[in-house]
Structure formats: C-alpha cells, structure tokens
Amino acid sequence: MGRTGGMAKINFFGMKAEGRRIAFLVDYSGSMEGEFRREMEEELERSLKGLPVGTQILIIPWAGGAWLYNEVSTDIAGKWEKIGSKFDNFTVRSGEKLAHPEWVPITSDNIRKLMKGMQAQKSWPGGTDWRSPFRYVMEANPPPDTIFFMTDGQIGDAKRAFEDIDAALKKSPKVPAVFSLWISNKSFKADPLKTLAEKYRGEFRVIDANPKRPN
C-alpha cells in the first residue's frame, strides 16, 4: 500500500479505498465480543501498518453512543441518554460535552497507541444507533475523506437514521466515501448497509463472524 496523487491506499477486510483522512466507525456492542473482535482488531492493526507515514486516522468505537479510541464506554456512557424505549435513539445529555475528535497521524508509535486503546475497549451496555458515530466523526476538522463503517446490528427506524446520517455527512463540502462492512447476522438484513455504501460511493461487504484474514 502507498499513495496515489497524495491519497493513501488502504485495504481493510479486502475492501480497497483511499484517502488522506480515514475514519473507522467500529461497533463495540456486546454482540461483537469474542473471537471476531480479536480478528477485527488484528485486521485493523494490519491495515494501519500498511498506510504511509503521516496518513491521518480517526477511530470511533460506538454502540448506543460513540466515543474515542482512547476512552472506554463505561467512562462515557453517562454522557449519553436513550430517548424513550428504542434501542436506536441516543443523544448526548443536556449539559454534557464529548471530547473533540482529533486526527492521529500514522507513525509506528501512534499505531501502538491506537491499538492499545482499541484492545482496552469495553462493550457498551446496550443499544445500536448508527447515527451516533457519523455525527461524531463529522465534528473532526477537517472532515474525513473516507469512512469505514462496521456493524452486526440493525436499526429500527432506517428512514430517520438515513436522514440524520445524510445531514451529518453533508456538513463537508466534499461528502466522504462510505465503505460498509456487515458482520453476518441471521437475525437481521444487510439492505440498509448496501444502500449506505451505494449512496456514498463506497463498497459493501459481508464478513463472516469468524473471518479469515485477506491475503
């Protein structure tokens, strides 16, 4: 992997993309625990190590709410509030403020810091709100060129989710490309993730819950 026209090339679970600023929105709900989480973190580290020095990276774990790679859900869960009884409707509590998302340039030391933070993650206690990480990542300045969005969860109100994701992404003069990765889950359908990738010039891929690392 290298650069093309100033854009870094990346391969994540076989999905090939490029960008100067690449964000990973990674589901850390309870269902992501176990062997797949280990495989995912190994693949993330492999992908980061293939990037040219200086490429800007942002990793946002999420479930109901969203947080940064150097935070854990148990420390920030109290900043988020579930609206009503729905599992996919969270907002930041009145009076609370999230840490500003800052880009991390790729270096050997920073990759170690990023992965140390990810390996220390704890599962969110409940909820899957796709909007939370998209809203959060678009607070970064400058915004991302490329987003990898990974989940095994379903949303209840797809129309509301897409409206809010659209509004977040369109804060940037150049809307980021979105690559969506679906961890196979027989209980749900992947159609919304396919739509997300198609709409935002990305690629959709289904990943087995026990994946083999791409060559």
Biotite code that builds the C-alpha atoms (Angstrom):
import biotite.structure as struc

atoms = struc.array([
    struc.Atom([0.000, 0.000, 0.000], chain_id="A", res_id=1, res_name="MET", atom_name="CA", element="C"),
    struc.Atom([1.174, 3.533, -0.715], chain_id="A", res_id=2, res_name="GLY", atom_name="CA", element="C"),
    struc.Atom([-0.014, 6.861, -2.085], chain_id="A", res_id=3, res_name="ARG", atom_name="CA", element="C"),
    struc.Atom([-1.699, 7.858, -5.337], chain_id="A", res_id=4, res_name="THR", atom_name="CA", element="C"),
    struc.Atom([-1.933, 11.583, -6.028], chain_id="A", res_id=5, res_name="GLY", atom_name="CA", element="C"),
    struc.Atom([-1.441, 12.361, -2.353], chain_id="A", res_id=6, res_name="GLY", atom_name="CA", element="C"),
    struc.Atom([-4.143, 9.873, -1.298], chain_id="A", res_id=7, res_name="MET", atom_name="CA", element="C"),
    struc.Atom([-3.148, 6.916, 0.882], chain_id="A", res_id=8, res_name="ALA", atom_name="CA", element="C"),
    struc.Atom([-4.333, 3.489, -0.266], chain_id="A", res_id=9, res_name="LYS", atom_name="CA", element="C"),
    struc.Atom([-5.779, 1.105, 2.308], chain_id="A", res_id=10, res_name="ILE", atom_name="CA", element="C"),
    struc.Atom([-7.091, -2.458, 2.363], chain_id="A", res_id=11, res_name="ASN", atom_name="CA", element="C"),
    struc.Atom([-9.457, -3.322, 5.218], chain_id="A", res_id=12, res_name="PHE", atom_name="CA", element="C"),
    struc.Atom([-11.045, -6.783, 5.156], chain_id="A", res_id=13, res_name="PHE", atom_name="CA", element="C"),
    struc.Atom([-10.420, -6.881, 1.424], chain_id="A", res_id=14, res_name="GLY", atom_name="CA", element="C"),
    struc.Atom([-12.107, -3.539, 0.772], chain_id="A", res_id=15, res_name="MET", atom_name="CA", element="C"),
    struc.Atom([-9.763, -1.200, -1.067], chain_id="A", res_id=16, res_name="LYS", atom_name="CA", element="C"),
    struc.Atom([-10.098, 2.535, -0.567], chain_id="A", res_id=17, res_name="ALA", atom_name="CA", element="C"),
    struc.Atom([-8.010, 5.681, -0.483], chain_id="A", res_id=18, res_name="GLU", atom_name="CA", element="C"),
    struc.Atom([-7.950, 8.961, 1.374], chain_id="A", res_id=19, res_name="GLY", atom_name="CA", element="C"),
    struc.Atom([-5.827, 11.479, 3.237], chain_id="A", res_id=20, res_name="ARG", atom_name="CA", element="C"),
    struc.Atom([-8.044, 11.239, 6.328], chain_id="A", res_id=21, res_name="ARG", atom_name="CA", element="C"),
    struc.Atom([-9.531, 7.818, 7.016], chain_id="A", res_id=22, res_name="ILE", atom_name="CA", element="C"),
    struc.Atom([-12.029, 7.136, 9.808], chain_id="A", res_id=23, res_name="ALA", atom_name="CA", element="C"),
    struc.Atom([-13.088, 3.791, 11.261], chain_id="A", res_id=24, res_name="PHE", atom_name="CA", element="C"),
    struc.Atom([-16.502, 3.615, 12.961], chain_id="A", res_id=25, res_name="LEU", atom_name="CA", element="C"),
    struc.Atom([-16.392, 0.281, 14.752], chain_id="A", res_id=26, res_name="VAL", atom_name="CA", element="C"),
    struc.Atom([-19.309, -1.398, 16.550], chain_id="A", res_id=27, res_name="ASP", atom_name="CA", element="C"),
    struc.Atom([-18.402, -2.303, 20.145], chain_id="A", res_id=28, res_name="TYR", atom_name="CA", element="C"),
    struc.Atom([-21.797, -3.549, 21.293], chain_id="A", res_id=29, res_name="SER", atom_name="CA", element="C"),
    struc.Atom([-21.946, -6.731, 23.372], chain_id="A", res_id=30, res_name="GLY", atom_name="CA", element="C"),
    struc.Atom([-22.545, -8.958, 20.350], chain_id="A", res_id=31, res_name="SER", atom_name="CA", element="C"),
    struc.Atom([-19.099, -8.000, 18.993], chain_id="A", res_id=32, res_name="MET", atom_name="CA", element="C"),
    struc.Atom([-17.269, -9.661, 21.890], chain_id="A", res_id=33, res_name="GLU", atom_name="CA", element="C"),
    struc.Atom([-15.286, -12.860, 21.465], chain_id="A", res_id=34, res_name="GLY", atom_name="CA", element="C"),
    struc.Atom([-13.236, -14.323, 18.644], chain_id="A", res_id=35, res_name="GLU", atom_name="CA", element="C"),
    struc.Atom([-14.473, -11.928, 15.984], chain_id="A", res_id=36, res_name="PHE", atom_name="CA", element="C"),
    struc.Atom([-13.404, -8.900, 17.991], chain_id="A", res_id=37, res_name="ARG", atom_name="CA", element="C"),
    struc.Atom([-9.868, -10.292, 18.195], chain_id="A", res_id=38, res_name="ARG", atom_name="CA", element="C"),
    struc.Atom([-9.832, -10.928, 14.431], chain_id="A", res_id=39, res_name="GLU", atom_name="CA", element="C"),
    struc.Atom([-11.181, -7.445, 13.732], chain_id="A", res_id=40, res_name="MET", atom_name="CA", element="C"),
    struc.Atom([-8.517, -5.776, 15.867], chain_id="A", res_id=41, res_name="GLU", atom_name="CA", element="C"),
    struc.Atom([-5.785, -7.804, 14.169], chain_id="A", res_id=42, res_name="GLU", atom_name="CA", element="C"),
    struc.Atom([-7.082, -6.755, 10.750], chain_id="A", res_id=43, res_name="GLU", atom_name="CA", element="C"),
    struc.Atom([-7.299, -3.126, 11.847], chain_id="A", res_id=44, res_name="LEU", atom_name="CA", element="C"),
    struc.Atom([-3.680, -3.190, 13.009], chain_id="A", res_id=45, res_name="GLU", atom_name="CA", element="C"),
    struc.Atom([-2.561, -4.845, 9.770], chain_id="A", res_id=46, res_name="ARG", atom_name="CA", element="C"),
    struc.Atom([-4.356, -2.180, 7.734], chain_id="A", res_id=47, res_name="SER", atom_name="CA", element="C"),
    struc.Atom([-2.884, 0.695, 9.751], chain_id="A", res_id=48, res_name="LEU", atom_name="CA", element="C"),
    struc.Atom([0.633, -0.705, 9.370], chain_id="A", res_id=49, res_name="LYS", atom_name="CA", element="C"),
    struc.Atom([0.187, -0.660, 5.604], chain_id="A", res_id=50, res_name="GLY", atom_name="CA", element="C"),
    struc.Atom([-0.523, 3.069, 5.478], chain_id="A", res_id=51, res_name="LEU", atom_name="CA", element="C"),
    struc.Atom([2.126, 5.662, 4.580], chain_id="A", res_id=52, res_name="PRO", atom_name="CA", element="C"),
    struc.Atom([3.558, 7.698, 7.457], chain_id="A", res_id=53, res_name="VAL", atom_name="CA", element="C"),
    struc.Atom([1.517, 10.837, 8.054], chain_id="A", res_id=54, res_name="GLY", atom_name="CA", element="C"),
    struc.Atom([-1.851, 9.492, 6.878], chain_id="A", res_id=55, res_name="THR", atom_name="CA", element="C"),
    struc.Atom([-4.497, 10.855, 9.249], chain_id="A", res_id=56, res_name="GLN", atom_name="CA", element="C"),
    struc.Atom([-6.568, 8.300, 11.193], chain_id="A", res_id=57, res_name="ILE", atom_name="CA", element="C"),
    struc.Atom([-9.586, 8.564, 13.484], chain_id="A", res_id=58, res_name="LEU", atom_name="CA", element="C"),
    struc.Atom([-11.109, 5.537, 15.239], chain_id="A", res_id=59, res_name="ILE", atom_name="CA", element="C"),
    struc.Atom([-14.522, 5.876, 16.856], chain_id="A", res_id=60, res_name="ILE", atom_name="CA", element="C"),
    struc.Atom([-15.960, 2.899, 18.757], chain_id="A", res_id=61, res_name="PRO", atom_name="CA", element="C"),
    struc.Atom([-19.734, 3.079, 19.085], chain_id="A", res_id=62, res_name="TRP", atom_name="CA", element="C"),
    struc.Atom([-22.926, 1.220, 20.011], chain_id="A", res_id=63, res_name="ALA", atom_name="CA", element="C"),
    struc.Atom([-25.721, 3.330, 21.509], chain_id="A", res_id=64, res_name="GLY", atom_name="CA", element="C"),
    struc.Atom([-23.405, 6.311, 21.868], chain_id="A", res_id=65, res_name="GLY", atom_name="CA", element="C"),
    struc.Atom([-19.964, 6.954, 20.366], chain_id="A", res_id=66, res_name="ALA", atom_name="CA", element="C"),
    struc.Atom([-16.569, 7.668, 21.905], chain_id="A", res_id=67, res_name="TRP", atom_name="CA", element="C"),
    struc.Atom([-12.854, 7.891, 21.034], chain_id="A", res_id=68, res_name="LEU", atom_name="CA", element="C"),
    struc.Atom([-10.268, 5.118, 20.804], chain_id="A", res_id=69, res_name="TYR", atom_name="CA", element="C"),
    struc.Atom([-8.527, 6.337, 23.998], chain_id="A", res_id=70, res_name="ASN", atom_name="CA", element="C"),
    struc.Atom([-11.782, 6.297, 26.007], chain_id="A", res_id=71, res_name="GLU", atom_name="CA", element="C"),
    struc.Atom([-13.910, 3.342, 27.104], chain_id="A", res_id=72, res_name="VAL", atom_name="CA", element="C"),
    struc.Atom([-17.685, 3.046, 27.069], chain_id="A", res_id=73, res_name="SER", atom_name="CA", element="C"),
    struc.Atom([-18.017, 2.698, 30.836], chain_id="A", res_id=74, res_name="THR", atom_name="CA", element="C"),
    struc.Atom([-16.406, 6.127, 31.272], chain_id="A", res_id=75, res_name="ASP", atom_name="CA", element="C"),
    struc.Atom([-18.547, 7.981, 28.747], chain_id="A", res_id=76, res_name="ILE", atom_name="CA", element="C"),
    struc.Atom([-21.888, 6.100, 28.820], chain_id="A", res_id=77, res_name="ALA", atom_name="CA", element="C"),
    struc.Atom([-23.276, 8.590, 31.331], chain_id="A", res_id=78, res_name="GLY", atom_name="CA", element="C"),
    struc.Atom([-22.848, 11.382, 28.763], chain_id="A", res_id=79, res_name="LYS", atom_name="CA", element="C"),
    struc.Atom([-25.414, 9.700, 26.523], chain_id="A", res_id=80, res_name="TRP", atom_name="CA", element="C"),
    struc.Atom([-29.146, 9.349, 27.009], chain_id="A", res_id=81, res_name="GLU", atom_name="CA", element="C"),
    struc.Atom([-31.513, 6.839, 25.429], chain_id="A", res_id=82, res_name="LYS", atom_name="CA", element="C"),
    struc.Atom([-34.676, 8.509, 24.159], chain_id="A", res_id=83, res_name="ILE", atom_name="CA", element="C"),
    struc.Atom([-37.784, 6.509, 25.002], chain_id="A", res_id=84, res_name="GLY", atom_name="CA", element="C"),
    struc.Atom([-37.642, 2.720, 24.817], chain_id="A", res_id=85, res_name="SER", atom_name="CA", element="C"),
    struc.Atom([-35.954, 2.444, 21.429], chain_id="A", res_id=86, res_name="LYS", atom_name="CA", element="C"),
    struc.Atom([-32.523, 0.797, 21.184], chain_id="A", res_id=87, res_name="PHE", atom_name="CA", element="C"),
    struc.Atom([-31.502, 3.011, 18.226], chain_id="A", res_id=88, res_name="ASP", atom_name="CA", element="C"),
    struc.Atom([-32.254, 6.504, 19.531], chain_id="A", res_id=89, res_name="ASN", atom_name="CA", element="C"),
    struc.Atom([-29.483, 8.069, 21.635], chain_id="A", res_id=90, res_name="PHE", atom_name="CA", element="C"),
    struc.Atom([-28.394, 11.650, 22.158], chain_id="A", res_id=91, res_name="THR", atom_name="CA", element="C"),
    struc.Atom([-25.791, 13.475, 24.227], chain_id="A", res_id=92, res_name="VAL", atom_name="CA", element="C"),
    struc.Atom([-27.309, 14.511, 27.566], chain_id="A", res_id=93, res_name="ARG", atom_name="CA", element="C"),
    struc.Atom([-28.070, 18.165, 28.112], chain_id="A", res_id=94, res_name="SER", atom_name="CA", element="C"),
    struc.Atom([-25.044, 19.883, 29.636], chain_id="A", res_id=95, res_name="GLY", atom_name="CA", element="C"),
    struc.Atom([-22.606, 17.137, 28.611], chain_id="A", res_id=96, res_name="GLU", atom_name="CA", element="C"),
    struc.Atom([-19.850, 17.590, 26.048], chain_id="A", res_id=97, res_name="LYS", atom_name="CA", element="C"),
    struc.Atom([-17.875, 14.968, 24.161], chain_id="A", res_id=98, res_name="LEU", atom_name="CA", element="C"),
    struc.Atom([-14.114, 15.193, 23.660], chain_id="A", res_id=99, res_name="ALA", atom_name="CA", element="C"),
    struc.Atom([-13.285, 16.766, 20.300], chain_id="A", res_id=100, res_name="HIS", atom_name="CA", element="C"),
    struc.Atom([-12.213, 14.115, 17.739], chain_id="A", res_id=101, res_name="PRO", atom_name="CA", element="C"),
    struc.Atom([-8.611, 14.751, 16.670], chain_id="A", res_id=102, res_name="GLU", atom_name="CA", element="C"),
    struc.Atom([-6.810, 13.146, 13.731], chain_id="A", res_id=103, res_name="TRP", atom_name="CA", element="C"),
    struc.Atom([-3.882, 10.863, 14.582], chain_id="A", res_id=104, res_name="VAL", atom_name="CA", element="C"),
    struc.Atom([-1.017, 10.784, 12.047], chain_id="A", res_id=105, res_name="PRO", atom_name="CA", element="C"),
    struc.Atom([0.299, 7.338, 11.200], chain_id="A", res_id=106, res_name="ILE", atom_name="CA", element="C"),
    struc.Atom([3.625, 6.547, 12.854], chain_id="A", res_id=107, res_name="THR", atom_name="CA", element="C"),
    struc.Atom([4.823, 3.323, 14.498], chain_id="A", res_id=108, res_name="SER", atom_name="CA", element="C"),
    struc.Atom([4.310, 4.811, 17.959], chain_id="A", res_id=109, res_name="ASP", atom_name="CA", element="C"),
    struc.Atom([0.837, 6.087, 17.134], chain_id="A", res_id=110, res_name="ASN", atom_name="CA", element="C"),
    struc.Atom([-0.261, 2.728, 15.734], chain_id="A", res_id=111, res_name="ILE", atom_name="CA", element="C"),
    struc.Atom([0.745, 1.158, 19.047], chain_id="A", res_id=112, res_name="ARG", atom_name="CA", element="C"),
    struc.Atom([-1.246, 3.817, 20.930], chain_id="A", res_id=113, res_name="LYS", atom_name="CA", element="C"),
    struc.Atom([-4.295, 3.347, 18.708], chain_id="A", res_id=114, res_name="LEU", atom_name="CA", element="C"),
    struc.Atom([-4.281, -0.421, 19.097], chain_id="A", res_id=115, res_name="MET", atom_name="CA", element="C"),
    struc.Atom([-3.662, -0.253, 22.834], chain_id="A", res_id=116, res_name="LYS", atom_name="CA", element="C"),
    struc.Atom([-6.764, 1.884, 23.107], chain_id="A", res_id=117, res_name="GLY", atom_name="CA", element="C"),
    struc.Atom([-8.852, -0.468, 20.975], chain_id="A", res_id=118, res_name="MET", atom_name="CA", element="C"),
    struc.Atom([-7.746, -3.576, 22.838], chain_id="A", res_id=119, res_name="GLN", atom_name="CA", element="C"),
    struc.Atom([-8.768, -1.919, 26.117], chain_id="A", res_id=120, res_name="ALA", atom_name="CA", element="C"),
    struc.Atom([-12.332, -1.312, 24.920], chain_id="A", res_id=121, res_name="GLN", atom_name="CA", element="C"),
    struc.Atom([-15.358, -2.497, 26.891], chain_id="A", res_id=122, res_name="LYS", atom_name="CA", element="C"),
    struc.Atom([-18.722, -3.287, 25.353], chain_id="A", res_id=123, res_name="SER", atom_name="CA", element="C"),
    struc.Atom([-21.482, -0.714, 25.524], chain_id="A", res_id=124, res_name="TRP", atom_name="CA", element="C"),
    struc.Atom([-24.272, -1.925, 27.849], chain_id="A", res_id=125, res_name="PRO", atom_name="CA", element="C"),
    struc.Atom([-26.999, -1.825, 25.181], chain_id="A", res_id=126, res_name="GLY", atom_name="CA", element="C"),
    struc.Atom([-28.184, -0.092, 22.025], chain_id="A", res_id=127, res_name="GLY", atom_name="CA", element="C"),
    struc.Atom([-27.216, 0.286, 18.371], chain_id="A", res_id=128, res_name="THR", atom_name="CA", element="C"),
    struc.Atom([-27.609, 3.801, 16.983], chain_id="A", res_id=129, res_name="ASP", atom_name="CA", element="C"),
    struc.Atom([-25.905, 4.182, 13.604], chain_id="A", res_id=130, res_name="TRP", atom_name="CA", element="C"),
    struc.Atom([-26.288, 7.953, 13.739], chain_id="A", res_id=131, res_name="ARG", atom_name="CA", element="C"),
    struc.Atom([-24.051, 8.459, 16.786], chain_id="A", res_id=132, res_name="SER", atom_name="CA", element="C"),
    struc.Atom([-20.661, 7.695, 15.151], chain_id="A", res_id=133, res_name="PRO", atom_name="CA", element="C"),
    struc.Atom([-21.475, 9.567, 11.928], chain_id="A", res_id=134, res_name="PHE", atom_name="CA", element="C"),
    struc.Atom([-22.472, 12.691, 13.826], chain_id="A", res_id=135, res_name="ARG", atom_name="CA", element="C"),
    struc.Atom([-19.341, 12.427, 15.955], chain_id="A", res_id=136, res_name="TYR", atom_name="CA", element="C"),
    struc.Atom([-16.822, 11.814, 13.179], chain_id="A", res_id=137, res_name="VAL", atom_name="CA", element="C"),
    struc.Atom([-18.113, 14.803, 11.228], chain_id="A", res_id=138, res_name="MET", atom_name="CA", element="C"),
    struc.Atom([-17.117, 17.050, 14.122], chain_id="A", res_id=139, res_name="GLU", atom_name="CA", element="C"),
    struc.Atom([-13.480, 16.421, 13.168], chain_id="A", res_id=140, res_name="ALA", atom_name="CA", element="C"),
    struc.Atom([-11.771, 19.348, 11.458], chain_id="A", res_id=141, res_name="ASN", atom_name="CA", element="C"),
    struc.Atom([-11.036, 18.808, 8.647], chain_id="A", res_id=142, res_name="PRO", atom_name="CA", element="C"),
    struc.Atom([-13.656, 16.109, 7.962], chain_id="A", res_id=143, res_name="PRO", atom_name="CA", element="C"),
    struc.Atom([-12.782, 12.597, 6.701], chain_id="A", res_id=144, res_name="PRO", atom_name="CA", element="C"),
    struc.Atom([-12.275, 11.676, 3.062], chain_id="A", res_id=145, res_name="ASP", atom_name="CA", element="C"),
    struc.Atom([-13.136, 8.033, 3.674], chain_id="A", res_id=146, res_name="THR", atom_name="CA", element="C"),
    struc.Atom([-15.180, 6.212, 6.304], chain_id="A", res_id=147, res_name="ILE", atom_name="CA", element="C"),
    struc.Atom([-15.250, 2.518, 7.125], chain_id="A", res_id=148, res_name="PHE", atom_name="CA", element="C"),
    struc.Atom([-18.465, 1.666, 8.990], chain_id="A", res_id=149, res_name="PHE", atom_name="CA", element="C"),
    struc.Atom([-18.654, -1.770, 10.629], chain_id="A", res_id=150, res_name="MET", atom_name="CA", element="C"),
    struc.Atom([-21.597, -3.333, 12.476], chain_id="A", res_id=151, res_name="THR", atom_name="CA", element="C"),
    struc.Atom([-23.509, -6.540, 13.133], chain_id="A", res_id=152, res_name="ASP", atom_name="CA", element="C"),
    struc.Atom([-26.549, -4.632, 14.412], chain_id="A", res_id=153, res_name="GLY", atom_name="CA", element="C"),
    struc.Atom([-29.806, -3.489, 12.905], chain_id="A", res_id=154, res_name="GLN", atom_name="CA", element="C"),
    struc.Atom([-31.614, -0.165, 13.153], chain_id="A", res_id=155, res_name="ILE", atom_name="CA", element="C"),
    struc.Atom([-35.303, 0.138, 13.860], chain_id="A", res_id=156, res_name="GLY", atom_name="CA", element="C"),
    struc.Atom([-36.056, 3.377, 12.008], chain_id="A", res_id=157, res_name="ASP", atom_name="CA", element="C"),
    struc.Atom([-33.990, 3.326, 8.819], chain_id="A", res_id=158, res_name="ALA", atom_name="CA", element="C"),
    struc.Atom([-35.611, 6.477, 7.403], chain_id="A", res_id=159, res_name="LYS", atom_name="CA", element="C"),
    struc.Atom([-34.702, 8.543, 10.460], chain_id="A", res_id=160, res_name="ARG", atom_name="CA", element="C"),
    struc.Atom([-31.195, 7.101, 10.554], chain_id="A", res_id=161, res_name="ALA", atom_name="CA", element="C"),
    struc.Atom([-30.509, 7.903, 6.902], chain_id="A", res_id=162, res_name="PHE", atom_name="CA", element="C"),
    struc.Atom([-31.867, 11.425, 7.201], chain_id="A", res_id=163, res_name="GLU", atom_name="CA", element="C"),
    struc.Atom([-29.584, 12.137, 10.142], chain_id="A", res_id=164, res_name="ASP", atom_name="CA", element="C"),
    struc.Atom([-26.551, 10.448, 8.560], chain_id="A", res_id=165, res_name="ILE", atom_name="CA", element="C"),
    struc.Atom([-27.160, 12.460, 5.360], chain_id="A", res_id=166, res_name="ASP", atom_name="CA", element="C"),
    struc.Atom([-27.307, 15.679, 7.363], chain_id="A", res_id=167, res_name="ALA", atom_name="CA", element="C"),
    struc.Atom([-24.066, 14.842, 9.185], chain_id="A", res_id=168, res_name="ALA", atom_name="CA", element="C"),
    struc.Atom([-22.095, 13.852, 6.079], chain_id="A", res_id=169, res_name="LEU", atom_name="CA", element="C"),
    struc.Atom([-23.251, 16.868, 4.101], chain_id="A", res_id=170, res_name="LYS", atom_name="CA", element="C"),
    struc.Atom([-21.599, 19.202, 6.606], chain_id="A", res_id=171, res_name="LYS", atom_name="CA", element="C"),
    struc.Atom([-18.484, 18.693, 4.480], chain_id="A", res_id=172, res_name="SER", atom_name="CA", element="C"),
    struc.Atom([-18.183, 20.472, 1.096], chain_id="A", res_id=173, res_name="PRO", atom_name="CA", element="C"),
    struc.Atom([-16.932, 17.111, -0.201], chain_id="A", res_id=174, res_name="LYS", atom_name="CA", element="C"),
    struc.Atom([-19.051, 14.306, 1.221], chain_id="A", res_id=175, res_name="VAL", atom_name="CA", element="C"),
    struc.Atom([-16.878, 11.369, 2.388], chain_id="A", res_id=176, res_name="PRO", atom_name="CA", element="C"),
    struc.Atom([-16.978, 7.973, 0.709], chain_id="A", res_id=177, res_name="ALA", atom_name="CA", element="C"),
    struc.Atom([-18.550, 5.356, 2.990], chain_id="A", res_id=178, res_name="VAL", atom_name="CA", element="C"),
    struc.Atom([-17.479, 1.702, 2.944], chain_id="A", res_id=179, res_name="PHE", atom_name="CA", element="C"),
    struc.Atom([-19.862, -0.503, 4.923], chain_id="A", res_id=180, res_name="SER", atom_name="CA", element="C"),
    struc.Atom([-18.996, -3.866, 6.431], chain_id="A", res_id=181, res_name="LEU", atom_name="CA", element="C"),
    struc.Atom([-21.704, -6.198, 7.672], chain_id="A", res_id=182, res_name="TRP", atom_name="CA", element="C"),
    struc.Atom([-20.807, -8.889, 10.180], chain_id="A", res_id=183, res_name="ILE", atom_name="CA", element="C"),
    struc.Atom([-23.108, -11.711, 9.188], chain_id="A", res_id=184, res_name="SER", atom_name="CA", element="C"),
    struc.Atom([-26.137, -11.898, 11.485], chain_id="A", res_id=185, res_name="ASN", atom_name="CA", element="C"),
    struc.Atom([-29.042, -14.229, 10.612], chain_id="A", res_id=186, res_name="LYS", atom_name="CA", element="C"),
    struc.Atom([-31.440, -12.158, 12.707], chain_id="A", res_id=187, res_name="SER", atom_name="CA", element="C"),
    struc.Atom([-31.160, -9.068, 10.502], chain_id="A", res_id=188, res_name="PHE", atom_name="CA", element="C"),
    struc.Atom([-30.922, -7.962, 6.891], chain_id="A", res_id=189, res_name="LYS", atom_name="CA", element="C"),
    struc.Atom([-27.995, -6.093, 5.390], chain_id="A", res_id=190, res_name="ALA", atom_name="CA", element="C"),
    struc.Atom([-30.037, -3.990, 2.925], chain_id="A", res_id=191, res_name="ASP", atom_name="CA", element="C"),
    struc.Atom([-29.554, -0.632, 4.730], chain_id="A", res_id=192, res_name="PRO", atom_name="CA", element="C"),
    struc.Atom([-25.774, -1.086, 4.727], chain_id="A", res_id=193, res_name="LEU", atom_name="CA", element="C"),
    struc.Atom([-25.799, -1.828, 0.998], chain_id="A", res_id=194, res_name="LYS", atom_name="CA", element="C"),
    struc.Atom([-27.784, 1.356, 0.447], chain_id="A", res_id=195, res_name="THR", atom_name="CA", element="C"),
    struc.Atom([-25.351, 3.366, 2.558], chain_id="A", res_id=196, res_name="LEU", atom_name="CA", element="C"),
    struc.Atom([-22.325, 2.247, 0.526], chain_id="A", res_id=197, res_name="ALA", atom_name="CA", element="C"),
    struc.Atom([-24.073, 2.738, -2.819], chain_id="A", res_id=198, res_name="GLU", atom_name="CA", element="C"),
    struc.Atom([-25.230, 6.225, -1.907], chain_id="A", res_id=199, res_name="LYS", atom_name="CA", element="C"),
    struc.Atom([-21.798, 7.385, -0.768], chain_id="A", res_id=200, res_name="TYR", atom_name="CA", element="C"),
    struc.Atom([-19.519, 5.988, -3.489], chain_id="A", res_id=201, res_name="ARG", atom_name="CA", element="C"),
    struc.Atom([-18.200, 3.151, -1.338], chain_id="A", res_id=202, res_name="GLY", atom_name="CA", element="C"),
    struc.Atom([-18.311, -0.612, -1.280], chain_id="A", res_id=203, res_name="GLU", atom_name="CA", element="C"),
    struc.Atom([-20.398, -3.063, 0.728], chain_id="A", res_id=204, res_name="PHE", atom_name="CA", element="C"),
    struc.Atom([-19.041, -6.332, 2.033], chain_id="A", res_id=205, res_name="ARG", atom_name="CA", element="C"),
    struc.Atom([-20.389, -9.148, 4.164], chain_id="A", res_id=206, res_name="VAL", atom_name="CA", element="C"),
    struc.Atom([-17.909, -10.535, 6.671], chain_id="A", res_id=207, res_name="ILE", atom_name="CA", element="C"),
    struc.Atom([-18.249, -13.920, 8.287], chain_id="A", res_id=208, res_name="ASP", atom_name="CA", element="C"),
    struc.Atom([-18.370, -13.843, 12.084], chain_id="A", res_id=209, res_name="ALA", atom_name="CA", element="C"),
    struc.Atom([-15.172, -15.913, 12.089], chain_id="A", res_id=210, res_name="ASN", atom_name="CA", element="C"),
    struc.Atom([-13.268, -14.321, 9.185], chain_id="A", res_id=211, res_name="PRO", atom_name="CA", element="C"),
    struc.Atom([-10.019, -15.398, 7.662], chain_id="A", res_id=212, res_name="LYS", atom_name="CA", element="C"),
    struc.Atom([-7.618, -12.539, 7.176], chain_id="A", res_id=213, res_name="ARG", atom_name="CA", element="C"),
    struc.Atom([-7.454, -11.442, 3.498], chain_id="A", res_id=214, res_name="PRO", atom_name="CA", element="C"),
    struc.Atom([-4.260, -12.164, 1.592], chain_id="A", res_id=215, res_name="ASN", atom_name="CA", element="C"),
])
